[in-house]
């Protein structure tokens, strides 16, 4: 089942569900995906049960709503400060050739000759998929911002004026709410664009935090439940109506050096991230970037990312912010 949010003509949120490829229908009495998820988490029931109990209403044309700019992020929070955008990197194996190459380098090279990135990748290969009851190695982790940085499907991803690059990162994101007792609950997974500044990151790896403090987009739909083991998708950039660059991307645990459970544990082990009512959108990494192929994006380019079984593809144009004058005043 796929779940999404549409802005009604009266300014209210309409919650829509459908089976993949099917027609969207409203969920009766639902005020938001967040409200539905919290009702399920606090009531000890599944989200599907809550939806079925409320019943379905009229049909909704999601493609038409997309074209009209009425698709919202598939989950929002009434207070944007209580939605967290975070992620992990160096979690994916990439293509078979890249995988073989990485295995060879990490198994034969001397420890002192490896970059920090390669050391982190090797740690994931060795202990990113722990046995049941064991704790695996913690991954690279980064913070992107709160809900104010979440951009709706179809809306522009805006790169800061000081950025050296604004590039896509096609990733799967886990979507979570925190119950009243502090327990994390996963709603499901969605396609995401973990928008980043790769030029800044390449200057020095310690600039990673700066490169990640950017907007991000996810959806338009959340696939309720567990993720498939093997996820196949595409990432493309359209410029002036023509495809400038396109590549497939893969995700799912069959293509990763970590399990989702291990990545989730190392995020939610921090009490900071278990505040009741909060929403978490946690992006799990990628092995596919247009930047790696020498593509330099420009204002007006459109990013499009999709994956089989996850509903409508995610589309966002690129915009560049105007320079701001920041004055620090003394109180």
PETA-V74250 format. One line per field, one symbol per residue. psi: psi as a letter, one per 30 degrees, with the letter a starting at -180 (. if undefined). Layout:
BEGIN
psi=???
END
This chain:
BEGIN
psi=kkklkkklfgflkkkklllkfakkkljkgkfleeeeeeeeeffglleeeeeeeelkbllkjeeeeeefggklkfklkfjffgkkjllklhfkfaleeeeeeeeeefffkkeffkleeeeeeeeeeehfillkflklkklkklkeaafffjklkflkjkklffkfljlljjlkkkkllklfggkkkkeallkljikljfeeefekffgeeeffilllllbfkkjkalklejkkalklkkkhfkjekkllllalffglflleeeeeefeffkfeghkkflkkjjkgllgjkfefggkjllkfkkkkklkkggaklkkklklkllkkjjkjkk.
END
